[in-house]
């Protein structure tokens, strides 16, 4: 697998302070809990940005910057002329750094666009990654590499995996495992495309979004308890 093109997203969110405040009010208690969680607990999950040179050889790749059109206020569509240019030397794209993609990029390459979804499309769609499985006390969580369509988390399945999470005490630990276990899946997904073996899901799971109300309280209690338990009895 050769990286032939690198496409940078030049879109900048121009939300005003008032719009940002409105969004925080809309999210209510989750805005508070998530902010505290990010500040106090999550630095070891994100791990900072990785230079692109550490992942791919830029000397052999064409680089493009695009400013996607915004559709329906939040979806991103890469302009046709940019898609045509990318398609001159690329068979498939992998989505990182873009929002929910729609438009010509999905059909402009022979194998379309691959994207990670850290969840099982047949059970959990939407966001946040691993959150609802953790709150619901599920023993496992899924990871999917999907071939994108214009249906939110409803693409064809190019690779999938189910991993245990019932031994993990915190949401941060769940996310770390999801990230770690997904590293080997992209090559499998590309091989699936080449073999024309992408599977359409027979059914899609519920579409989840950022939590409100009781799930936030459940999360706060369970996650805080898990961190306290880790301090008292560290896992091996």
NULUM-569718 format. One record per residue (C-alpha): x, y, z. Coordinates in steps of 0.2 Angstrom, whole numbers, plus 5000, padded with zeros to 4 digits. Example, Ala and Ser with C-alpha at 12.3 -4.5 7.8 and 13.67 -1.06 7.14 Angstrom:
BEGIN
u | v | w
5062 | 4978 | 5039
5068 | 4995 | 5036
***
This chain:
BEGIN
u | v | w
5000 | 5000 | 5000
5008 | 5017 | 4994
5003 | 5034 | 5001
5001 | 5044 | 4985
4992 | 5060 | 4991
4990 | 5069 | 5007
4975 | 5081 | 5008
4974 | 5094 | 5021
4957 | 5102 | 5028
4958 | 5121 | 5028
4941 | 5123 | 5035
4940 | 5134 | 5050
4925 | 5134 | 5062
4919 | 5152 | 5062
4907 | 5150 | 5077
4905 | 5166 | 5087
4907 | 5166 | 5106
4888 | 5167 | 5107
4886 | 5152 | 5096
4899 | 5143 | 5107
4890 | 5148 | 5123
4873 | 5142 | 5115
4881 | 5125 | 5111
4887 | 5124 | 5129
4870 | 5128 | 5136
4862 | 5115 | 5124
4874 | 5101 | 5131
4871 | 5106 | 5148
4878 | 5095 | 5161
4889 | 5085 | 5149
4898 | 5101 | 5144
4904 | 5103 | 5162
4908 | 5084 | 5165
4917 | 5083 | 5149
4927 | 5098 | 5152
4932 | 5092 | 5169
4936 | 5075 | 5162
4947 | 5082 | 5148
4957 | 5093 | 5160
4959 | 5081 | 5174
4960 | 5064 | 5166
4962 | 5063 | 5148
4980 | 5069 | 5144
4986 | 5052 | 5143
4973 | 5046 | 5131
4976 | 5059 | 5117
4994 | 5059 | 5118
4997 | 5074 | 5108
4998 | 5076 | 5089
5010 | 5065 | 5079
5020 | 5073 | 5065
5014 | 5066 | 5048
5032 | 5062 | 5044
5032 | 5049 | 5058
5018 | 5040 | 5049
5020 | 5042 | 5030
5034 | 5047 | 5018
5029 | 5064 | 5012
5043 | 5064 | 4998
5033 | 5052 | 4987
5016 | 5060 | 4990
5007 | 5074 | 4982
5000 | 5087 | 4994
4984 | 5096 | 4993
4975 | 5109 | 5003
4956 | 5110 | 5001
4942 | 5120 | 5009
4927 | 5109 | 5009
4909 | 5116 | 5006
4898 | 5115 | 5021
4882 | 5106 | 5018
4867 | 5107 | 5029
4877 | 5117 | 5041
4889 | 5103 | 5047
4893 | 5091 | 5033
4909 | 5093 | 5023
4910 | 5091 | 5004
4926 | 5092 | 4995
4924 | 5101 | 4978
4923 | 5091 | 4962
4939 | 5099 | 4955
4949 | 5094 | 4970
4942 | 5076 | 4969
4947 | 5075 | 4951
4965 | 5080 | 4955
4966 | 5068 | 4969
4959 | 5054 | 4959
4973 | 5055 | 4946
4984 | 5045 | 4957
4974 | 5038 | 4971
4962 | 5022 | 4972
4956 | 5024 | 4989
4956 | 5038 | 5002
4957 | 5036 | 5021
4947 | 5050 | 5031
4957 | 5059 | 5045
4955 | 5077 | 5050
4939 | 5079 | 5041
4921 | 5080 | 5047
4906 | 5070 | 5040
4910 | 5068 | 5022
4897 | 5069 | 5008
4898 | 5073 | 4989
4909 | 5068 | 4975
4924 | 5062 | 4986
4913 | 5046 | 4991
4912 | 5040 | 4973
4926 | 5049 | 4964
4939 | 5036 | 4968
4938 | 5017 | 4963
4937 | 5011 | 4981
4929 | 5026 | 4989
4934 | 5032 | 5006
4938 | 5022 | 5022
4935 | 5028 | 5039
4937 | 5022 | 5057
4922 | 5020 | 5068
4927 | 5015 | 5085
4911 | 5005 | 5088
4901 | 4991 | 5080
4889 | 4999 | 5067
4877 | 4985 | 5070
4875 | 4990 | 5088
4882 | 5008 | 5092
4883 | 5022 | 5080
4887 | 5040 | 5083
4897 | 5047 | 5098
4907 | 5048 | 5109
4918 | 5033 | 5105
4916 | 5019 | 5118
4906 | 5030 | 5130
4889 | 5021 | 5128
4896 | 5004 | 5129
4905 | 5009 | 5145
4890 | 5017 | 5153
4879 | 5002 | 5148
4891 | 4990 | 5156
4894 | 4980 | 5140
4907 | 4967 | 5141
4914 | 4970 | 5123
4915 | 4985 | 5111
4917 | 4985 | 5092
4929 | 4993 | 5080
4924 | 4996 | 5062
4933 | 5002 | 5046
4919 | 5007 | 5035
4918 | 5012 | 5017
4909 | 5028 | 5019
4892 | 5032 | 5012
4881 | 5048 | 5015
4872 | 5038 | 5029
4880 | 5043 | 5046
4889 | 5028 | 5052
4880 | 5017 | 5040
4894 | 5012 | 5027
4899 | 4995 | 5021
4910 | 4985 | 5033
4928 | 4983 | 5026
4935 | 4977 | 5043
4928 | 4974 | 5060
4934 | 4968 | 5077
4926 | 4965 | 5094
4937 | 4967 | 5109
4934 | 4964 | 5128
4931 | 4979 | 5139
4924 | 4971 | 5155
4941 | 4971 | 5164
4942 | 4990 | 5162
4937 | 5002 | 5175
4937 | 5019 | 5166
4931 | 5027 | 5150
4949 | 5032 | 5147
4955 | 5014 | 5147
4941 | 5009 | 5135
4947 | 5022 | 5123
4965 | 5018 | 5124
4961 | 5000 | 5120
4950 | 5004 | 5106
4964 | 5015 | 5098
4977 | 5002 | 5101
4967 | 4987 | 5094
4963 | 4997 | 5078
4981 | 4999 | 5072
4981 | 4983 | 5062
4964 | 4985 | 5054
4967 | 4997 | 5039
4978 | 4985 | 5029
4964 | 4972 | 5032
4951 | 4984 | 5025
4961 | 4988 | 5010
4963 | 4970 | 5006
4944 | 4968 | 5008
4941 | 4982 | 4995
4953 | 4973 | 4983
4944 | 4957 | 4985
4927 | 4965 | 4982
4922 | 4958 | 4999
4914 | 4973 | 5008
4899 | 4968 | 5018
4883 | 4979 | 5019
4877 | 4978 | 5037
4861 | 4968 | 5039
4855 | 4980 | 5052
4861 | 4996 | 5060
4862 | 5000 | 5078
4854 | 5015 | 5087
4862 | 5032 | 5083
4869 | 5039 | 5099
4874 | 5057 | 5102
4882 | 5067 | 5116
4873 | 5062 | 5132
4861 | 5072 | 5143
4853 | 5069 | 5160
4854 | 5052 | 5169
4868 | 5045 | 5157
4879 | 5059 | 5162
4877 | 5056 | 5181
4879 | 5037 | 5178
4895 | 5040 | 5169
4902 | 5053 | 5182
4899 | 5040 | 5196
4906 | 5025 | 5187
4921 | 5034 | 5179
4926 | 5043 | 5195
4924 | 5027 | 5205
4935 | 5018 | 5192
4949 | 5030 | 5194
4948 | 5029 | 5213
4948 | 5010 | 5212
4963 | 5011 | 5201
4972 | 5022 | 5214
4967 | 5010 | 5228
4971 | 4994 | 5219
4980 | 4996 | 5203
4977 | 4983 | 5189
4991 | 4972 | 5184
***
